[in-house]
Amino acid sequence: MEVLTRKHVRVTGIVQGVGFRPFVFSLATGLGLAGRVGNDARGVFIEVEGAASKVDRFLHGLREHAPPLAAVTGVVVADAPTTAEAGFRIVDSEAAGPCATFVSADSATCAECLDEVGDPRDRRFGYPFTNCTNCGPRFTIVEDVPYDRPNTTMSGFALCTRCATEYRDPGNRRFHAQPVCCPDCGPQLRLTDSKGDPRPGDALDEAAAVLARGGVLAVKGLGGFHLAVDATDENAAAALRERKHRDGKPFAVMAGSLDQVRALCAVNDAELAALTSRRRPIVVLDRLPGARVAPSVAPGNRRLGVMLAYTPLHHLLLGRFPRPVVLTSGNVSDEPIAYRDDDARHRLGSIADAFLTHDRPIHTRTDDSVVRVVEGREMAIRRSRGYAPEPVTVPWRFPSQVLACGAELKNTFAVAKNEDVFVSHHIGDLKNLETLRSFTTGIAHFRRLFDIEPEVVAHDLHPEYLSTKYAADLDDVELVGVQHHHAHIASCLADNGEPGPVLGVAFDGTGYGDDGTIWGGEFLAADLTGFRRLAHLEPVPLPGGATAIRQPWRTAVAYLDEYGPPPADLDVLRRNPDWTAVSALLRRNGHSPLTSSAGRLFDAVASVLGVRDAIDYEGQAAIELEQIADTGEPGGYPVSIGTGPVLHVRGADLVRSVVDDLRAGTPVPVIAARFHNGLAVAVAEVCVRLRESTGIGVVALSGGVFQNVLLLQRLTPMLERRGFRTLLHSQVPANDGGISLGQAAVAGALCRARR
């Protein structure tokens, strides 16, 4: 007989609320091993005893056969004295000790639960809150760790006898599924009017009837309220746009099946994988010609953001309504998503005709995530539901615990310790009290969940950002200011698990430069500890400052002025007769700050071409310029690159070529493509010159401009042909939603350098 051995095992990662303990129980009992397994604040602890060969097989199986929602990041094994223990058991959770476990993200309903919801013989038939250890709400209902029912918003729902039996049975897939419930003991669905008064009839049937009549329906989802209308009904979509005060930004569409998605958009294998993943993000797809979708859903946009139903409630609603629906965040423009019933009625009462809601509380509001697939690789545009708060794990250690406060727009924050950076869900633009409250309460929640007591707090250099002011008000912490574009490049490095150095190309709309000007078209030699500005777009004045961001025609005037008095016969100037006053403003000190922003260059070209003179949301002009470009056009405009210690890239050359072609009658889609192509060539040429002076052969691309797929598809092959290795984002967005990761990475690197 083999000698008995006993091991103490510590498993860390996403191992709570994902069926890990029943998995361990099944693995151990299948091998005839004895011992115990339980949860604590650090993860999962195991004592296992038996023949040495079987214990080895057990340890191998922990990693290789973990449940679908688990993510094992560490397995630490230590010898323990044998006890001749009989049998294997699951023990109660232990709450003591520092928190080191992870919290899993919300997960789309699994196939087994959907089968039950659709089976008239099953006791959960038609129940909109069905879930198990392999699916359902997680992060949005968690109040504290360890992840047990009393620490979730399900604590107020006492289990009925049958659910309690499932919950306690290690052989059942609902064993310790904390949100487990059924029609007898769980949350209940109801349809109300804007005052909260119940509407008669079956809630789902009546909700579908609201959609069929062209009404606006507010739907309480996993992370907050959505607003829904029939995606094929132009009157309904236009009414929603008007009531929500959302003039141009596209709406997302939810489909009840892949057949519905394929009727709207072209879908490749990588996009299909993203659509059907447990995360169920909105995936930006190419719209098919003639797709049956109302024009007001995504006006002027040849792409469509589409997601599949991801909760039983969505499946049941779309099972009663035969067409795709618009499903957009339940808010008024620029406000955070509503997630409490009373707040939703207050803020959405003038928008929604009815409310499909329920009594399961949401602890953390969480927007839908948005991704695009570029060359087979998923790239985040907004990282939130389904992804947060799962960490970005990096190949270096944080010697101090870090809080990174993020940027002003598209804000996320992050907390970091050991090798993990927990990037928050999407917070939004820190413009109003409610968003700021979401930011501050979110930080407090993450600090509690991940047992973080920040010693170092990283922030943007801009003194007026609310995130910067929040950092400055904290006591007993070391403050680390991180330049905005350095944070972008550091974010790309952390996203790829690389320390640098790289040639970082950071193109975005606005960032506070360390010379006091507005940066945004930057070429940096950077690693995680610092950077040097080696080249940038040649600065132009921004007439009226922030007003020019909202009115791209003003930036067009500034670029046209670079070659002398703007030609008054251009359509952009005819459309905007105040251009003479704006031109005069360029010469007044204090009214036209200098900017090297690539985003403003895109704005100027979009306005000159008649695409967009004023914007309704950030990046709109650039997005629409990309939309109209002729992707088959190979030509590009030349750009002069100055010499000297810091290279200047003359963006005005591109604008001048745009004007020349426009006057020559060249089609606007061709001009838009030549602009993109010319800029890509200029970026590649600057990188070649900088490699000659630095010896650096790796390029990192970051900033919101690099969410432009056409630019990426032109630029990355050029860099590869010139012998560069190129780093792109995937886990966090290239836009300001990834800034917090970069800030945390810089702060950690500076701490390591000091030690």
C-alpha positions in Angstrom: 0.0 0.0 0.0 1.1 3.6 -0.7 2.1 5.7 2.2 -0.6 8.3 3.2 0.2 11.9 2.6 -1.7 15.0 3.6 -1.5 18.4 2.0 -2.7 21.9 2.9 -3.7 23.7 -0.3 -4.5 27.3 -0.8 -6.2 28.2 -4.0 -6.5 31.9 -5.1 -8.2 33.7 -8.0 -11.9 33.7 -8.9 -12.8 30.7 -6.9 -15.9 31.8 -4.9 -19.4 31.7 -6.2 -18.4 29.7 -9.2 -18.9 26.1 -8.0 -15.3 25.6 -6.9 -16.1 23.9 -3.6 -18.4 21.3 -5.1 -15.9 20.8 -7.9 -13.2 20.1 -5.2 -15.6 17.8 -3.4 -16.4 15.8 -6.5 -12.7 15.6 -7.5 -11.6 14.4 -4.0 -14.4 11.9 -3.5 -13.9 10.5 -7.0 -10.3 9.7 -6.1 -11.2 8.3 -2.7 -9.4 11.1 -0.8 -10.3 12.5 2.6 -10.2 16.0 3.9 -12.2 19.2 3.7 -12.7 22.4 1.6 -14.0 25.8 2.5 -14.0 29.5 1.7 -12.3 32.3 3.6 -11.3 35.8 2.9 -8.2 34.7 1.0 -9.9 32.3 -1.4 -10.4 28.5 -1.0 -8.6 26.4 1.6 -8.3 22.6 1.2 -7.0 19.8 3.4 -6.5 16.6 1.4 -5.3 13.2 2.5 -4.7 9.9 0.8 -2.3 7.9 -1.3 0.5 10.1 -2.7 -0.3 9.3 -6.4 -4.0 10.2 -6.0 -3.1 13.4 -4.1 -0.9 14.4 -7.1 -3.8 13.7 -9.5 -6.0 15.8 -7.3 -3.6 18.7 -7.4 -3.2 18.5 -11.1 -7.0 18.5 -11.6 -7.4 21.7 -9.5 -6.0 23.7 -12.4 -6.8 21.6 -15.4 -10.5 20.9 -14.7 -11.8 24.0 -12.8 -15.4 25.1 -13.3 -16.2 27.3 -16.3 -16.5 30.6 -14.3 -13.4 29.9 -12.2 -10.0 31.5 -12.8 -7.3 29.9 -10.7 -4.3 32.3 -10.3 -2.4 30.4 -7.6 -2.2 27.0 -6.0 0.1 26.9 -2.9 0.7 23.4 -1.4 2.3 22.6 2.0 2.9 19.4 3.8 0.6 18.6 6.8 0.6 15.8 9.3 -1.8 12.9 8.5 -4.8 12.4 10.6 -6.4 9.2 9.3 -9.4 11.3 8.6 -12.4 9.5 7.0 -14.4 11.1 4.1 -14.3 14.5 2.5 -16.5 17.3 3.5 -17.4 20.9 2.7 -17.1 23.2 5.7 -18.6 26.5 6.6 -16.9 29.7 5.4 -14.4 31.6 7.6 -14.6 35.4 7.5 -11.4 36.2 9.4 -8.2 37.4 7.9 -7.2 39.8 5.2 -9.2 39.6 2.0 -7.3 38.1 -0.9 -10.0 36.4 -3.0 -11.4 37.8 -6.2 -15.0 38.6 -7.0 -16.4 37.1 -10.2 -18.1 39.2 -12.9 -21.8 38.8 -13.7 -22.3 36.0 -16.2 -24.8 35.3 -18.9 -27.4 32.6 -18.2 -26.1 29.1 -18.9 -27.7 26.6 -21.3 -28.9 24.4 -18.4 -30.8 27.2 -16.7 -32.3 28.3 -20.0 -33.5 24.8 -20.6 -35.3 24.9 -17.2 -36.8 28.3 -17.9 -38.2 27.0 -21.2 -39.4 23.6 -19.8 -43.1 23.6 -18.8 -42.4 20.6 -16.6 -39.7 22.3 -14.6 -40.5 24.3 -11.4 -38.5 27.2 -12.7 -40.5 27.3 -16.0 -40.8 31.0 -17.0 -39.0 32.2 -13.9 -36.9 35.3 -14.8 -34.3 35.0 -12.0 -33.1 31.5 -12.6 -29.4 30.9 -12.0 -26.8 28.4 -10.8 -23.1 28.3 -9.9 -22.3 28.6 -13.6 -24.2 31.8 -14.3 -26.1 34.7 -13.1 -25.5 37.9 -11.0 -22.2 38.2 -9.1 -20.5 41.5 -8.9 -23.6 43.6 -9.1 -25.1 41.9 -6.0 -22.0 41.5 -3.8 -21.8 43.7 -0.7 -18.8 42.1 1.0 -16.6 39.0 1.1 -16.4 36.1 1.5 -19.0 35.6 -1.2 -21.8 34.1 0.8 -25.5 34.8 0.6 -25.6 37.0 3.7 -23.1 39.3 2.0 -25.2 39.8 -1.1 -28.4 41.6 -2.0 -30.1 38.1 -1.9 -29.8 38.0 1.9 -33.4 39.2 2.2 -34.8 36.2 0.3 -35.1 33.2 2.6 -34.6 29.9 0.7 -37.6 27.6 0.4 -37.2 23.9 1.3 -36.5 22.8 -2.2 -34.0 25.6 -3.0 -32.3 25.0 0.4 -31.9 21.3 -0.5 -30.2 22.2 -3.8 -28.1 24.8 -2.0 -26.7 22.2 0.5 -26.2 19.3 -2.0 -22.6 19.1 -3.2 -23.8 17.1 -6.1 -26.2 19.8 -7.3 -25.1 22.5 -9.7 -26.8 25.0 -7.3 -24.6 24.0 -4.4 -23.8 27.3 -2.6 -25.0 29.3 -5.6 -25.6 32.4 -3.6 -28.4 34.0 -5.8 -30.2 30.6 -6.0 -34.0 31.0 -5.8 -37.3 30.0 -7.4 -40.8 31.4 -7.9 -41.7 30.4 -4.3 -38.8 32.2 -2.5 -37.1 34.6 -4.9 -37.5 38.0 -6.4 -40.7 38.8 -8.2 -41.3 40.6 -11.5 -43.8 43.4 -11.9 -44.9 46.0 -14.5 -45.7 49.5 -13.2 -46.4 52.9 -14.4 -44.0 55.8 -13.8 -45.5 56.3 -10.3 -44.8 52.8 -9.3 -48.4 51.6 -9.5 -48.8 48.1 -10.8 -50.2 47.6 -14.3 -52.8 44.8 -14.7 -52.1 41.5 -16.5 -49.0 39.3 -16.9 -46.0 41.5 -16.5 -44.1 40.0 -19.5 -47.1 39.9 -21.8 -48.0 43.5 -21.0 -44.3 44.7 -21.4 -44.2 43.1 -24.8 -47.4 44.9 -25.6 -45.8 48.2 -24.7 -43.0 47.6 -27.2 -45.5 46.4 -29.9 -47.5 49.7 -29.5 -44.3 51.7 -30.1 -43.9 52.6 -26.4 -40.7 53.1 -24.4 -40.1 50.4 -21.8 -37.7 50.7 -18.8 -36.3 47.3 -17.9 -34.3 46.6 -14.8 -31.3 44.5 -15.7 -28.3 43.1 -13.9 -26.5 46.4 -13.4 -29.3 49.0 -13.7 -32.2 50.1 -15.9 -32.3 50.0 -19.6 -34.7 51.8 -22.0 -36.1 49.6 -24.7 -38.1 50.2 -27.9 -38.8 48.2 -31.0 -35.6 48.5 -33.1 -37.5 48.4 -36.3 -40.0 51.2 -35.4 -38.7 54.6 -36.5 -41.3 56.5 -34.6 -40.4 54.7 -31.4 -36.6 55.0 -31.8 -37.0 58.7 -32.7 -39.2 59.3 -29.6 -36.7 57.6 -27.4 -33.9 59.7 -28.8 -35.9 62.9 -28.2 -37.0 62.0 -24.7 -33.5 60.9 -23.7 -31.9 64.0 -25.1 -29.5 61.9 -27.1 -29.1 63.5 -30.5 -26.6 61.5 -32.4 -24.9 58.7 -30.4 -25.9 55.3 -31.6 -28.1 53.0 -29.6 -27.3 49.4 -28.9 -29.6 46.6 -30.0 -30.4 43.4 -28.2 -31.3 40.3 -30.2 -33.1 37.3 -29.0 -31.2 34.9 -31.2 -28.2 34.6 -33.5 -30.5 34.4 -36.4 -31.7 37.9 -35.6 -28.1 39.1 -35.3 -27.2 37.6 -38.7 -30.2 39.3 -40.3 -28.8 42.7 -39.2 -25.0 42.3 -39.4 -22.1 40.4 -40.9 -20.6 38.2 -38.2 -17.2 36.4 -38.3 -16.0 33.6 -36.0 -14.2 35.9 -33.6 -17.2 38.2 -33.4 -19.5 35.2 -32.8 -17.2 34.1 -30.0 -17.5 37.5 -28.3 -21.2 37.7 -28.8 -21.8 34.3 -27.2 -19.2 34.4 -24.5 -20.4 34.3 -20.9 -19.6 38.1 -20.7 -22.2 39.0 -23.4 -20.8 42.4 -24.3 -22.2 44.7 -27.0 -20.2 43.9 -30.1 -19.8 46.5 -32.8 -20.5 44.8 -36.1 -20.7 45.8 -39.8 -24.3 46.4 -40.6 -25.7 44.6 -43.7 -27.2 46.6 -46.5 -30.9 46.8 -46.1 -30.9 45.5 -42.6 -34.3 46.1 -41.0 -33.4 48.6 -38.3 -34.9 52.1 -37.8 -32.7 54.9 -39.1 -32.8 56.6 -35.7 -31.1 53.6 -34.0 -27.7 54.5 -35.4 -28.0 57.5 -37.7 -25.3 57.8 -40.3 -23.5 54.8 -39.0 -22.6 51.7 -41.1 -22.0 49.7 -37.9 -24.3 48.5 -35.2 -23.7 47.6 -31.6 -25.4 44.3 -30.9 -25.7 42.0 -27.9 -27.5 38.8 -27.2 -30.0 38.4 -24.4 -28.0 37.6 -21.2 -30.5 37.1 -18.4 -33.6 34.9 -18.2 -35.7 38.1 -18.0 -34.3 39.3 -21.4 -34.8 35.8 -22.9 -38.4 35.7 -21.7 -39.2 39.3 -22.9 -37.7 38.7 -26.3 -39.5 35.3 -26.5 -42.8 37.3 -26.4 -41.6 40.1 -28.7 -40.5 38.8 -32.2 -38.1 41.5 -33.2 -34.8 43.0 -31.9 -35.1 45.9 -29.4 -33.0 48.9 -28.7 -31.6 48.5 -25.3 -29.8 51.6 -24.1 -28.6 52.8 -20.7 -31.5 54.0 -18.5 -30.4 57.6 -18.1 -30.7 61.1 -19.5 -27.7 62.1 -21.6 -24.5 62.4 -19.5 -26.1 61.0 -16.3 -25.1 57.7 -14.8 -27.4 54.7 -15.3 -30.3 54.5 -12.9 -30.2 51.3 -10.7 -32.6 51.9 -7.8 -36.4 51.8 -8.4 -37.2 55.1 -6.8 -34.4 56.9 -8.6 -35.4 55.2 -11.9 -39.0 56.4 -11.6 -37.8 59.9 -10.7 -35.2 60.2 -13.6 -36.9 58.1 -16.2 -40.5 58.8 -15.5 -40.7 61.4 -18.3 -39.0 58.9 -20.8 -40.5 55.5 -20.1 -44.2 54.6 -20.7 -43.9 51.6 -18.3 -41.3 50.0 -16.0 -40.5 46.2 -16.0 -38.9 45.9 -12.7 -38.4 43.5 -9.7 -37.4 43.5 -6.0 -33.9 42.1 -6.2 -31.7 45.0 -5.2 -28.6 46.0 -7.3 -25.6 46.9 -5.1 -23.3 48.3 -7.8 -24.6 49.9 -11.0 -22.8 48.5 -14.0 -23.2 49.5 -17.7 -23.0 47.0 -20.5 -19.5 46.4 -21.9 -18.7 47.3 -25.5 -16.0 45.6 -27.7 -14.9 45.5 -31.3 -13.0 42.6 -33.0 -10.0 43.8 -35.0 -8.0 41.3 -37.0 -9.4 38.5 -34.9 -8.6 40.2 -31.6 -11.2 41.5 -29.1 -10.6 45.1 -28.2 -12.5 46.8 -25.4 -14.2 50.1 -25.9 -16.0 50.1 -22.6 -15.1 47.5 -19.9 -17.9 47.0 -17.4 -20.5 44.2 -17.0 -19.2 40.8 -17.5 -15.5 41.9 -17.1 -15.3 44.0 -14.0 -14.0 43.5 -11.3 -11.8 40.7 -12.6 -8.2 41.8 -12.4 -5.6 42.6 -15.0 -2.7 40.5 -13.7 0.8 41.8 -14.5 4.2 40.1 -14.4 5.6 42.3 -11.6 4.7 43.0 -8.0 3.3 46.1 -6.4 5.4 46.8 -3.3 2.8 49.2 -2.0 -1.0 49.1 -2.3 -2.1 51.6 -5.0 -5.3 53.5 -5.8 -5.4 55.0 -9.3 -8.1 57.7 -9.7 -8.3 57.6 -13.5 -9.3 60.4 -15.9 -12.1 62.9 -16.1 -13.9 61.4 -19.1 -14.9 57.7 -19.4 -13.6 57.4 -15.9 -12.6 54.1 -14.3 -10.5 53.8 -11.1 -8.3 51.0 -10.1 -6.8 49.4 -7.0 -3.7 47.3 -7.1 -1.8 44.9 -4.8 0.5 42.0 -5.3 0.4 41.3 -9.0 -3.2 42.3 -9.6 -4.9 45.5 -10.8 -8.6 45.6 -10.2 -9.9 48.1 -12.8 -13.4 49.3 -12.0 -16.5 49.1 -14.0 -17.2 52.1 -16.3 -18.0 55.1 -14.1 -18.5 57.7 -16.9 -17.7 61.4 -17.2 -17.2 63.1 -13.9 -19.5 66.0 -14.7 -22.2 65.8 -12.1 -22.8 65.0 -8.5 -24.4 61.6 -9.2 -21.4 60.4 -11.2 -19.0 61.7 -8.6 -20.9 59.8 -6.0 -20.7 56.6 -8.0 -16.9 57.2 -8.3 -16.4 57.7 -4.5 -18.7 54.9 -3.4 -17.2 52.6 -6.0 -13.7 53.2 -4.6 -14.9 52.5 -1.0 -16.5 49.3 -2.3 -13.4 48.1 -4.0 -11.2 48.9 -1.1 -13.5 46.8 1.1 -13.8 43.9 -1.4 -10.1 43.6 -2.0 -8.8 44.7 1.4 -6.9 47.6 0.0 -5.6 50.4 2.2 -3.9 52.7 -0.4 -0.4 53.8 0.5 0.1 55.4 -2.9 -2.5 57.3 -4.9 -2.0 58.0 -8.6 -3.8 60.8 -10.4 -3.8 62.9 -13.6 -1.8 66.1 -13.7 -4.8 68.2 -14.6 -5.5 70.3 -11.5 -9.2 70.8 -12.3 -10.1 67.1 -12.9 -12.5 66.0 -10.1 -10.5 62.7 -9.9 -7.3 64.8 -9.2 -9.1 66.8 -6.5 -10.4 63.6 -4.9 -6.8 62.4 -4.7 -5.5 65.7 -3.2 -8.1 65.5 -0.4 -6.9 62.1 0.9 -4.9 62.0 4.0 -1.8 59.9 4.9 -1.0 58.8 1.3 1.8 59.5 -1.2 0.5 61.3 -4.2 1.9 60.4 -7.6 0.9 62.6 -10.6 1.0 60.8 -13.9 1.0 62.7 -17.2 -2.0 61.7 -19.2 -0.3 60.3 -22.3 2.4 58.5 -20.3 -0.6 56.8 -18.5 -2.0 55.8 -21.9 1.3 54.2 -22.9 1.8 52.6 -19.5 -1.8 51.2 -19.8 -0.9 49.6 -23.1 2.3 48.2 -21.5 0.4 46.7 -18.5 -2.3 45.4 -20.9 0.4 43.4 -22.7 2.4 42.5 -19.5 5.5 44.4 -20.7 7.7 46.9 -18.8 9.1 48.8 -21.9 10.9 50.7 -23.2 8.7 51.4 -26.2 8.0 54.1 -28.7 4.6 55.2 -27.5 2.2 56.8 -29.9 -0.6 58.4 -27.8 -3.3 60.0 -29.9 -6.4 61.4 -28.3 -8.5 64.5 -27.9 -7.2 66.2 -24.8 -4.5 65.7 -22.2 -2.7 68.1 -19.8 0.9 68.4 -21.0 3.7 68.9 -18.6 4.5 72.2 -20.4 1.0 73.5 -19.6 -0.4 73.1 -23.1 -3.0 70.6 -24.4 -1.4 67.5 -25.7 -2.9 64.7 -27.8 -0.7 63.8 -30.7 2.4 62.5 -28.9 5.4 60.3 -29.7 7.1 59.2 -26.5 10.0 57.1 -25.5 8.5 55.5 -22.4 8.7 52.7 -19.9 6.7 52.4 -16.7 8.8 54.8 -14.7 9.0 57.7 -17.1 8.9 59.2 -20.6 10.6 61.6 -23.0 8.5 63.5 -25.6 10.4 63.0 -28.8 7.8 64.1 -31.4 4.3 65.5 -31.6 1.8 67.0 -34.0 2.6 70.6 -34.6 0.4 72.7 -32.2 -2.4 74.9 -33.5 -4.4 77.3 -31.5 -7.8 76.1 -30.2 -10.1 79.1 -30.7 -12.4 79.5 -27.7 -10.8 76.5 -25.8 -13.4 73.9 -24.8 -16.0 75.5 -27.1 -13.9 74.4 -30.1 -14.1 70.8 -28.9 -17.9 71.0 -29.2 -17.7 72.9 -32.5 -15.2 71.3 -34.8 -15.6 74.1 -37.4 -13.6 76.3 -35.1 -10.7 73.9 -35.2 -11.1 73.8 -39.0 -10.6 77.6 -39.1 -7.5 77.3 -37.0 -6.0 74.7 -39.3 -7.0 76.6 -42.4 -5.3 79.7 -40.9 -2.0 77.9 -40.8 -1.4 78.7 -44.5 -2.7 82.2 -44.4 -6.2 83.8 -44.4 -8.8 81.0 -44.8 -10.4 81.0 -48.3 -13.8 82.4 -47.8 -15.4 80.4 -50.6 -15.1 77.1 -48.7 -18.4 75.5 -47.7 -17.3 75.1 -44.1 -16.9 78.9 -43.8 -20.1 79.6 -45.6 -22.0 77.3 -43.2 -20.4 79.2 -40.2 -20.4 82.9 -40.9 -18.9 83.7 -37.5 -15.6 82.3 -38.8 -14.1 85.8 -39.3 -14.5 86.5 -35.5 -13.0 83.1 -34.7 -10.1 83.8 -37.0 -9.5 87.0 -35.2 -9.7 85.1 -31.9 -6.7 83.1 -32.9 -4.4 86.1 -32.4 -5.7 87.1 -29.0 -3.6 85.8 -26.0 -5.5 83.7 -23.6 -8.4 82.8 -25.9 -6.8 80.2 -28.0 -4.7 77.7 -26.1 -2.3 75.6 -28.1 -3.0 72.0 -28.8 -1.2 69.1 -30.4 -4.3 67.0 -30.3 -4.8 64.3 -33.0 -8.5 64.3 -32.1 -8.8 67.9 -33.0 -7.1 67.3 -36.3 -9.8 64.7 -37.1 -12.4 67.2 -36.1 -11.0 69.8 -38.5 -11.0 67.4 -41.4 -14.5 66.2 -40.7 -15.8 69.8 -40.6 -14.0 70.8 -43.8 -15.5 67.8 -45.6 -19.0 68.7 -44.3 -19.3 65.7 -42.1 -19.8 67.4 -38.7 -19.6 71.1 -37.6 -20.9 70.5 -34.1 -20.9 67.4 -32.0 -23.4 65.8 -29.6 -20.9 63.4 -27.9 -17.2 63.0 -27.6 -15.4 61.8 -30.7 -18.5 62.0 -32.9 -16.8 63.9 -35.8 -13.9 61.5 -35.9 -16.2 58.5 -35.8 -18.3 59.7 -38.6 -15.2 60.6 -40.7 -14.0 57.0 -40.3 -17.5 55.8 -41.3 -17.6 57.6 -44.7 -14.0 56.7 -45.7 -13.6 54.6 -48.9 -11.7 51.6 -47.5 -10.6 50.6 -51.0 -8.7 53.9 -51.6 -4.9 53.3 -51.5 -3.7 56.9 -51.8 -2.5 59.1 -49.0 -1.6 62.7 -48.4 2.0 63.8 -47.7 3.0 65.2 -44.3 6.2 67.2 -43.6 8.2 66.2 -40.5 10.5 68.8 -39.0 13.9 68.2 -37.7 15.4 68.9 -34.3 15.5 67.4 -30.8 11.7 67.2 -30.9 10.1 66.4 -34.2 7.1 68.3 -35.3 4.6 66.6 -37.6 2.7 69.1 -39.6 -1.0 68.1 -39.5 -1.9 71.3 -41.4 -0.4 69.6 -44.5 -3.1 67.0 -44.4 -5.8 69.7 -44.1 -4.3 71.6 -47.0 -4.4 68.5 -49.2 -8.0 67.8 -48.1 -9.0 71.3 -49.3 -7.1 70.9 -52.6 -8.9 67.6 -53.4 -12.2 69.0 -52.3 -11.9 71.9 -54.6 -10.9 69.6 -57.4 -14.1 67.6 -57.0 -12.6 64.5 -55.5 -15.4 62.5 -53.7 -15.5 63.0 -50.0 -15.1 59.2 -49.1 -11.9 59.2 -51.2 -10.6 62.3 -49.4 -11.4 60.8 -46.0 -9.5 57.6 -46.8 -6.5 59.6 -48.1 -6.4 61.5 -44.9 -6.4 58.3 -42.8 -3.7 56.8 -45.1 -1.5 59.9 -45.0 -1.6 60.1 -41.2 -0.7 56.4 -40.9 2.3 56.9 -43.2 3.4 59.9 -41.2 3.2 57.9 -37.9 5.2 55.0 -39.3 7.8 57.4 -40.7 8.2 59.2 -37.4 8.6 55.8 -35.6 11.4 54.9 -38.1 13.2 58.1 -37.4 12.9 57.7 -33.6 14.1 54.1 -33.8 17.3 55.5 -35.4 17.9 57.8 -32.5 16.7 55.5 -29.7 17.3 52.0 -30.9 13.7 51.1 -29.7 11.9 48.7 -32.0 8.6 48.2 -30.2 5.7 50.6 -30.7 2.7 50.9 -28.3 -0.5 52.5 -29.7 -2.9 54.1 -27.2 -5.4 56.8 -26.8 -9.0 57.1 -28.0 -8.0 57.8 -31.6 -6.7 54.3 -31.9 -10.2 53.0 -31.5 -10.4 54.0 -35.2 -10.2 50.6 -36.9 -9.4 52.0 -40.3 -6.4 53.9 -38.9 -5.2 50.7 -37.1 -5.7 48.6 -40.2 -3.5 51.0 -42.2 -0.9 51.6 -39.6 -0.1 48.3 -38.0 0.9 46.5 -41.2 3.1 49.5 -42.1 4.9 49.3 -38.8 5.3 45.5 -39.1 6.8 45.9 -42.7 9.3 48.3 -41.2 10.4 45.8 -38.6 8.5 47.0 -35.6 6.7 44.9 -33.0 3.4 46.6 -32.2 1.5 46.5 -28.9 -2.3 47.2 -28.9 -4.9 47.1 -26.2 -7.2 44.2 -25.5 -8.1 43.9 -21.8 -8.8 47.6 -21.2 -9.9 50.4 -23.6 -7.4 52.5 -25.5 -9.5 55.5 -24.6 -9.5 57.1 -21.1 -11.2 54.1 -19.6 -7.8 52.5 -19.6 -6.0 55.4 -17.9 -6.4 54.1 -14.4 -4.5 50.9 -15.3 -1.7 53.0 -16.6 -1.6 55.2 -13.6 -1.4 52.2 -11.3 1.3 50.6 -13.4 3.4 53.8 -13.2 2.9 54.2 -9.4 3.9 50.6 -8.8 7.0 50.9 -11.0 8.1 54.1 -9.2 7.7 52.3 -5.9 9.8 49.3 -7.1 12.5 51.7 -8.5 12.9 53.3 -5.1 13.2 50.0 -3.3 
